[in-house]
Amino acid sequence: MAEAAGDAGLGPGPGPELAAVIGATVPTGFEQTAAEEVREKLGSASRISRDRGKIYFEVPARSLPQVHRLRSVDNLFVVVQEFKDYQFEEKKEDALKHLEDLVKKLPWTDPLKVWELNNSLKKKKTKRKKHSLQSPASREKLSDGGEEGGADQNTTNGQEDCAQTPVAVEPSSGQDTETPQGVTSRNGVEEEEDNEQPDVNVGEQAGSESGTKAGDGEAGAGEAKVLRFRVTCNRAGDKHSFTSNEAARDFGGAVQEHFQWKADMTNFDVEVLLNIHNNEVVVGIALTEESLHRRNITHFGPTTLRSTLAYGMLRLCDPQPTDIIVDPMCGTGAIPIEGAAEWPNCYHIAGDNSPQAVKRAANNICSLLRKNESKDSSTALGVPLDVIQWDICNLPLRTGSVDIVVTDMPFGKRIGSKKKNWDLYPACLMEMGRICTPGTGRAVLLTQDKKCFAKALSRVGHIWRRAQTVWVNVGGLHAAVYLLRRTGERAEERWPF
């Protein structure tokens, strides 16, 4: 068994031979897309977890900067150890005692070195913002799970008993107390606004006067910094005798005793992850403070799509240099902004019928430009992207002038209605077919209103053929991403002007 790292110092920096097994959470349904990106950009093979929405791959620790630049992953963690067939005791007390005992046996040394190296790469970043306990208003602002807002992309579709309830352990009584940080699962479907960092947290409320704050470089002069930590447990399955709260609480207590760290739920340095999926157990250390899917959007709307899901949709249609890519219902612009960032040799057009949405999209584009200028003002260029207000059913574009249409269609919940979709969907598909190049054009469309979409597609079968369907979890809703290919048939001309 590898030696566990000490509590005061983590030793010298890792040598070039240090390797890391990285776990990544990805939009459910796009695991294969993420695995392909990892192979292309890092040269590493990935293993897709049985627990949907996760992949694992091994890279040299020196490749961490490239890992953080992946476009398809939400959160990253270094794997301490994985158990593919962990045998839990039937009695709750015995099962929890075994989890406690596990802490002392885990090979912490190398993963903690990887965590330390990862921290050194983030020195220039500002201190951690205290988003762990967000107000309802801020949680709504950060809602970004797709057309229906931001619950966990990684939840399964009602097939597993996912228990994710926030918990704090008070030092005085040792009993867990619920905090208003999330909503417990119901029938296995998460209903939280944003759950990219799972919400079962264990920690003692440490006083603000002790130690340095998370994100600070060093402790006071002459003092060895005592790390602050929290344990996050994500459990799925119906054959466990314990809850995720109990697992996080007891595992967290053992971590604290083993390392002599201070437990702190909101201002932590280290986040230890305990992922339990039936008999599969993975212990890890988080490498991301906030989800990577927030990289582009600063002005949020009621239906902002995650950047990682937007990337998966764009990649599905295989953009080629000089392609013209249109998002006719762009909302806050998540898809075209992601497209312009990753496929700068294409031309991207964003449009929406809502002036407020167009304004938000324009503001997000300006924020992206400012970010690019701040990185390197000498080489900063504009982005190949324009945003327009228009009517989806009467687009001011020439017939056959567009290569790709990618959009997040109204689900009929927060925007529009199911009733309106019965007229809107066929009209949209007809107009998209008109502007797309016959024979080579393609469309990637996201919707949760699958029955309405299937009916609409059957009405325009002469111009669109379904090539692939990817089932995704968007905000706890079972949605679908459809890849359509344009037939060679001529579409009906429309002359709105």
C-alpha positions, 0 to 999 in steps of 0.5 A, spaced: 500 500 500 502 506 498 504 511 503 499 516 505 501 524 504 502 527 511 498 533 513 503 539 513 507 539 507 506 535 500 513 534 499 517 536 493 514 537 486 513 531 482 518 529 477 516 528 469 515 521 470 509 522 475 502 520 471 495 521 473 489 518 472 484 523 471 476 523 471 472 528 468 464 529 468 461 530 461 454 532 459 450 525 459 450 522 452 456 525 450 461 521 453 464 518 446 465 525 444 469 527 450 473 520 449 474 522 442 477 529 444 481 526 449 484 522 444 485 527 439 488 532 443 492 528 449 493 522 445 490 518 451 485 512 451 479 513 455 474 509 459 467 511 459 464 509 466 458 505 467 456 511 471 453 515 465 456 522 464 464 520 466 470 518 463 477 516 465 484 517 462 491 517 464 496 523 462 503 525 465 502 530 470 505 535 466 499 535 461 495 538 466 494 545 462 492 541 456 487 537 460 484 544 463 483 546 455 478 540 453 472 543 451 467 537 452 468 536 460 465 539 466 469 538 472 476 534 473 478 530 478 485 526 480 483 519 481 486 516 488 483 509 487 478 506 484 474 499 486 470 496 480 467 491 485 466 493 492 463 489 497 459 493 502 456 490 508 449 489 509 449 492 516 449 500 515 454 501 521 459 495 518 459 498 511 460 505 514 466 503 518 469 499 512 469 506 508 472 509 514 478 504 515 479 505 507 481 512 508 488 509 511 489 504 506 488 509 500 495 511 496 494 518 497 501 521 495 501 521 488 494 524 487 496 529 492 502 531 488 498 532 482 493 536 486 499 540 488 501 541 481 494 543 479 494 548 484 501 551 482 498 552 475 492 556 478 496 561 482 494 567 477 487 566 478 483 570 483 481 567 490 475 562 490 469 565 490 464 563 495 459 560 491 458 553 495 452 556 498 449 561 493 443 565 494 436 563 490 437 569 486 445 567 484 443 560 483 438 562 478 443 567 474 448 561 474 442 556 471 445 553 465 443 546 464 440 547 457 433 550 455 430 548 461 435 551 466 441 548 470 440 541 474 445 536 473 447 533 467 450 527 469 444 524 473 441 518 470 434 518 467 430 515 473 433 509 473 438 510 479 436 512 486 441 518 487 442 521 493 445 528 494 443 532 500 448 537 503 450 536 510 454 540 515 457 536 521 457 541 527 463 540 532 459 541 538 454 535 537 457 531 531 450 531 528 449 532 521 444 538 519 441 540 513 443 546 509 439 550 504 443 548 498 440 544 494 434 539 493 434 532 494 433 527 488 426 525 487 425 518 483 432 519 481 432 525 477 435 531 480 432 538 481 437 542 482 439 549 479 446 547 478 449 541 481 456 540 477 459 540 484 455 535 487 452 537 493 453 532 499 458 536 503 461 534 510 465 539 514 466 542 521 464 549 521 471 552 522 472 559 525 475 564 520 480 566 524 484 559 524 489 558 518 489 562 511 483 562 506 482 557 501 486 560 495 491 564 499 498 562 497 502 561 504 500 561 511 503 566 516 510 567 517 513 561 520 506 557 520 505 551 516 499 551 513 493 547 515 489 545 509 482 546 509 477 540 506 470 538 505 468 531 502 463 530 497 459 524 496 455 522 490 451 515 491 447 512 486 444 505 487 438 502 491 442 496 494 446 501 499 444 501 507 446 508 508 445 515 505 450 519 501 449 524 507 452 518 512 457 516 507 460 523 506 460 524 514 463 518 516 468 518 510 470 525 512 471 524 519 476 519 517 480 524 512 480 529 518 483 524 523 488 521 518 491 528 515 489 533 521 486 537 516 481 542 518 474 541 515 470 547 512 464 546 507 465 553 503 472 555 504 476 549 502 483 548 499 481 540 498 475 537 495 475 530 496 470 526 492 467 519 494 463 517 488 459 510 489 455 507 483 452 501 485 458 496 487 463 501 483 467 506 488 471 511 486 475 516 491 478 522 488 481 529 489 477 535 485 482 539 480 476 544 478 473 549 483 468 551 478 465 547 472 469 548 465 462 549 462 462 556 464 467 559 460 464 563 455 457 566 458 457 572 462 450 574 461 445 569 463 438 568 460 432 563 462 435 558 458 442 558 457 445 552 454 452 549 457 458 550 453 460 543 454 453 541 451 454 546 445 461 543 444 458 536 443 452 538 439 457 542 434 462 536 434 456 532 432 455 535 425 463 535 423 464 543 421 469 544 416 473 550 414 469 555 411 462 552 413 457 557 414 454 555 421 447 558 423 443 558 430 437 561 428 434 560 436 441 562 439 438 565 446 444 567 449 449 565 444 452 559 447 452 555 441 455 560 436 460 563 441 463 556 442 463 554 435 467 561 434 472 559 439 473 552 437 472 552 429 474 559 427 475 557 420 468 557 420 463 563 419 457 563 425 451 567 425 446 567 431 439 570 431 433 570 435 426 573 435 427 576 442 431 583 442 433 581 450 436 575 447 440 578 442 442 583 447 445 578 451 448 574 446 451 581 443 454 582 450 457 575 451 460 576 444 463 582 447 465 579 453 469 574 449 473 579 445 475 582 452 477 576 454 481 574 448 484 581 448 486 581 455 490 574 454 494 577 448 493 584 446 498 584 440 495 578 437 487 579 439 483 578 433 475 579 432 471 572 432 467 570 426 460 571 429 455 576 428 448 576 431 441 578 428 434 579 430 430 575 426 424 571 425 425 563 425 420 562 420 422 567 415 430 567 415 433 573 411 438 568 408 439 565 401 436 559 399 441 553 400 446 558 402 448 555 409 452 549 411 450 547 418 444 549 422 445 548 430 440 550 435 437 548 442 429 548 440 424 551 445 422 545 450 415 548 451 416 549 458 420 556 460 419 558 453 413 557 448 408 552 450 407 545 447 401 547 444 405 552 440 411 547 438 406 543 434 406 549 429 413 552 430 417 545 429 414 543 422 415 551 420 422 551 423 424 545 419 422 547 413 425 554 413 432 550 416 431 546 410 430 552 405 437 555 407 441 549 408 445 546 402 441 540 398 445 534 399 450 536 404 447 540 409 446 538 416 442 540 422 443 538 429 437 540 434 436 539 441 429 538 444 425 535 450 419 535 446 420 528 442 413 527 440 412 533 437 419 533 433 418 526 431 411 528 428 414 534 425 420 530 422 415 526 418 412 532 415 418 534 412 421 527 410 422 529 403 428 534 405 431 532 412 433 525 414 435 523 421 442 520 421 443 519 429 440 521 435 444 522 442 440 521 448 442 527 453 440 529 460 438 536 460 436 539 467 433 533 469 429 532 463 430 526 458 432 530 452 434 528 445 440 531 440 438 529 433 443 529 427 439 531 421 442 530 413 439 535 408 436 530 402 437 533 395 430 535 394 429 542 393 425 546 398 419 550 398 421 557 396 419 563 401 419 570 399 418 574 406 421 580 404 
